[in-house]
Amino acid sequence: MSTSVKRLFGRSLTLDRGGRRVLRDLSFEAVAGSALVVTGANGAGKSTLLRLIAGLLRPISGELGLDGGDPELTVPQQCHYFGHMDALKPQLSVEENLGFWREFSGTADATVFEALDRVGLARLATLPAAYLSAGQRRRLAFSRLLVTKRPVWLLDEPTSALDAASEARLLEIVGEHLGDGGLVVAATHLALPFERMDSLRLGPSVVEAA
């Protein structure tokens, strides 16, 4: 899949969850080669926004669009969503889990071994996922982004449960994606050291771009 995206944008997006208005008339823009970092207090709508872009939630009103990319695919079909759930089968091995997602996601880009090596899990390829630590599970979940190329990465608290070395490795990979012209939207409570970065701050009742 091509990474020749130019811009991801939302216009006047409004969304309710559980009878509460989480996003109200939200507009934003994320450009290729730069990370849009979404911040705000718990409950402000950070995860909701990523899930909306990924196609897991539908807004009441507004428009979501992508300039560039593959015109035959929807916005969600051109996104990788890295959320809080690792989506692993504990009885399957590390390589079997990643192999499943490599086939499920469509046209493969990297091999399973290459992706596992990038996240530091190649030596654990035959280990059942049930025996992985929380940080290792996060790294295995993240490796799904490496086996199938998609231009937009949606990262929800991407450094959660990672030690310093694993966090540095993950952020290096994300930086390479941006350097290749990819696009990243990341929800986080922590500062992320990306070279090119824009910010979007969400509030409990007011949503504002920074």
C-alpha positions as CSV (number, residue, x, y, z in Angstrom):
1,M,0.0,0.0,0.0
2,S,1.3,3.5,-0.9
3,T,2.4,5.9,1.8
4,S,1.9,8.9,-0.5
5,V,-0.5,10.6,1.8
6,K,-0.5,14.4,2.2
7,R,-3.0,15.1,5.0
8,L,-5.5,13.6,7.3
9,F,-8.3,15.9,8.4
10,G,-11.5,16.1,10.4
11,R,-14.1,18.8,10.1
12,S,-16.8,19.6,12.7
13,L,-16.8,16.1,14.1
14,T,-19.3,15.4,16.9
15,L,-19.6,12.1,18.7
16,D,-21.6,10.8,21.7
17,R,-20.7,7.8,23.9
18,G,-22.8,6.4,26.7
19,G,-25.2,9.3,26.5
20,R,-22.3,11.8,26.9
21,R,-21.0,14.2,24.2
22,V,-17.3,13.3,24.0
23,L,-16.3,15.3,20.9
24,R,-18.1,18.5,19.9
25,D,-17.5,20.2,16.6
26,L,-13.9,19.1,16.4
27,S,-11.7,20.0,13.5
28,F,-8.1,18.9,13.1
29,E,-5.4,18.4,10.5
30,A,-2.4,16.0,10.5
31,V,0.2,16.2,7.8
32,A,2.5,13.6,6.3
33,G,6.0,13.5,7.9
34,S,4.7,15.0,11.2
35,A,3.1,13.5,14.3
36,L,-0.1,15.0,15.6
37,V,0.1,14.5,19.3
38,V,-3.3,14.4,21.1
39,T,-3.3,15.3,24.8
40,G,-5.9,16.0,27.5
41,A,-7.2,14.7,30.8
42,N,-8.7,11.2,31.2
43,G,-12.2,11.2,29.6
44,A,-11.4,14.1,27.2
45,G,-11.8,11.9,24.1
46,K,-8.3,11.0,23.1
47,S,-8.9,7.3,22.6
48,T,-12.4,8.1,21.2
49,L,-10.8,10.3,18.4
50,L,-8.4,7.5,17.4
51,R,-11.1,4.9,17.4
52,L,-13.3,7.2,15.2
53,I,-10.4,7.6,12.7
54,A,-9.9,3.9,12.7
55,G,-13.6,3.3,11.8
56,L,-14.5,1.7,15.1
57,L,-16.9,4.5,16.0
58,R,-19.1,6.7,13.9
59,P,-19.6,10.4,14.5
60,I,-23.1,12.0,14.7
61,S,-21.9,14.6,12.2
62,G,-18.8,15.9,10.5
63,E,-16.4,14.8,7.9
64,L,-13.2,12.7,8.0
65,G,-10.9,12.7,5.0
66,L,-7.5,11.8,3.6
67,D,-5.6,13.7,0.9
68,G,-3.5,11.3,-1.1
69,G,-3.1,7.6,-0.3
70,D,-5.2,5.0,-2.2
71,P,-8.4,6.5,-3.6
72,E,-10.1,3.1,-3.7
73,L,-9.7,2.5,0.0
74,T,-11.5,4.2,2.9
75,V,-9.6,6.1,5.6
76,P,-9.8,3.3,8.1
77,Q,-8.5,0.8,5.5
78,Q,-5.3,2.9,5.3
79,C,-4.8,3.1,9.0
80,H,-3.0,0.9,11.6
81,Y,-4.6,1.2,15.0
82,F,-2.4,0.4,18.0
83,G,-4.7,0.6,21.0
84,H,-4.7,-0.5,24.6
85,M,-5.7,-4.1,23.8
86,D,-2.9,-6.3,22.5
87,A,-5.2,-8.7,20.5
88,L,-3.0,-11.7,21.0
89,K,-3.9,-15.4,21.3
90,P,-2.1,-16.7,24.4
91,Q,-1.9,-20.3,23.2
92,L,-0.2,-19.3,19.9
93,S,3.5,-18.6,19.7
94,V,4.9,-15.2,19.1
95,E,5.6,-15.9,15.4
96,E,2.2,-17.5,15.0
97,N,0.4,-14.5,16.4
98,L,2.3,-12.1,14.1
99,G,1.9,-14.5,11.2
100,F,-1.9,-14.4,11.6
101,W,-2.0,-10.6,11.6
102,R,0.4,-10.5,8.6
103,E,-2.0,-12.5,6.6
104,F,-5.2,-10.9,8.0
105,S,-4.0,-7.4,7.2
106,G,-3.6,-8.0,3.4
107,T,-0.5,-7.5,1.3
108,A,2.6,-8.3,3.4
109,D,5.5,-5.9,3.5
110,A,8.1,-7.3,5.9
111,T,8.6,-10.9,7.0
112,V,7.6,-12.1,10.5
113,F,11.2,-12.5,11.5
114,E,12.2,-9.1,10.3
115,A,9.4,-7.4,12.3
116,L,10.1,-9.4,15.4
117,D,13.8,-8.6,15.1
118,R,13.0,-4.8,14.9
119,V,11.0,-5.0,18.2
120,G,13.6,-7.2,19.9
121,L,11.5,-10.4,20.0
122,A,13.1,-12.6,17.4
123,R,14.7,-14.9,20.0
124,L,11.3,-15.5,21.5
125,A,9.6,-16.5,18.2
126,T,8.6,-20.0,19.3
127,L,7.4,-19.0,22.9
128,P,3.7,-19.1,23.5
129,A,2.3,-15.5,23.9
130,A,0.9,-16.5,27.3
131,Y,4.5,-16.4,28.8
132,L,5.3,-12.9,27.6
133,S,5.6,-9.9,30.0
134,A,3.3,-6.9,29.6
135,G,6.1,-5.0,27.8
136,Q,6.8,-7.9,25.5
137,R,3.1,-8.2,24.7
138,R,3.1,-4.5,23.8
139,R,6.1,-4.9,21.5
140,L,4.5,-7.9,19.8
141,A,1.3,-6.0,19.3
142,F,3.3,-3.1,17.8
143,S,5.1,-5.4,15.4
144,R,1.8,-5.7,13.5
145,L,2.4,-2.2,12.1
146,L,5.6,-3.5,10.5
147,V,4.4,-6.5,8.5
148,T,1.9,-4.6,6.4
149,K,2.6,-1.1,5.2
150,R,-0.2,1.5,5.8
151,P,0.3,5.2,5.6
152,V,-1.5,6.3,8.8
153,W,-0.5,5.0,12.3
154,L,-2.9,5.7,15.2
155,L,-1.1,5.2,18.5
156,D,-2.9,5.2,21.8
157,E,-0.5,5.6,24.7
158,P,2.2,3.8,22.6
159,T,4.9,3.7,25.3
160,S,2.6,2.2,28.0
161,A,4.2,-0.8,29.8
162,L,7.6,-0.3,28.0
163,D,10.9,0.0,29.7
164,A,13.3,2.8,28.6
165,A,15.1,0.6,26.0
166,S,11.9,-0.7,24.4
167,E,10.4,2.8,24.4
168,A,13.4,4.2,22.5
169,R,13.2,1.3,20.0
170,L,9.5,1.9,19.4
171,L,9.9,5.7,19.0
172,E,12.8,5.1,16.5
173,I,10.5,3.0,14.4
174,V,7.8,5.6,14.5
175,G,10.4,8.2,13.5
176,E,11.4,6.2,10.5
177,H,7.7,5.9,9.5
178,L,7.5,9.7,9.6
179,G,10.7,10.1,7.7
180,D,9.3,7.9,4.9
181,G,6.4,10.3,4.5
182,G,4.0,8.4,6.8
183,L,1.5,10.1,9.1
184,V,1.0,9.5,12.9
185,V,-1.7,10.5,15.3
186,A,-0.7,9.7,18.9
187,A,-2.7,10.0,22.1
188,T,-0.5,10.4,25.1
189,H,0.0,11.7,28.6
190,L,3.8,11.9,28.1
191,A,6.0,14.1,26.0
192,L,7.1,12.3,22.7
193,P,10.4,13.4,21.2
194,F,9.4,13.6,17.5
195,E,11.4,16.0,15.3
196,R,8.3,17.3,13.6
197,M,5.2,17.5,15.7
198,D,1.9,19.3,16.0
199,S,-0.5,19.2,19.0
200,L,-4.2,18.9,19.6
201,R,-5.4,19.3,23.1
202,L,-8.8,18.0,24.1
203,G,-10.8,19.2,27.1
204,P,-13.7,17.7,29.0
205,S,-16.2,20.2,27.6
206,V,-14.2,22.3,25.1
207,V,-12.1,20.9,22.2
208,E,-9.4,23.1,20.9
209,A,-6.4,22.8,18.5
210,A,-3.1,24.1,19.8
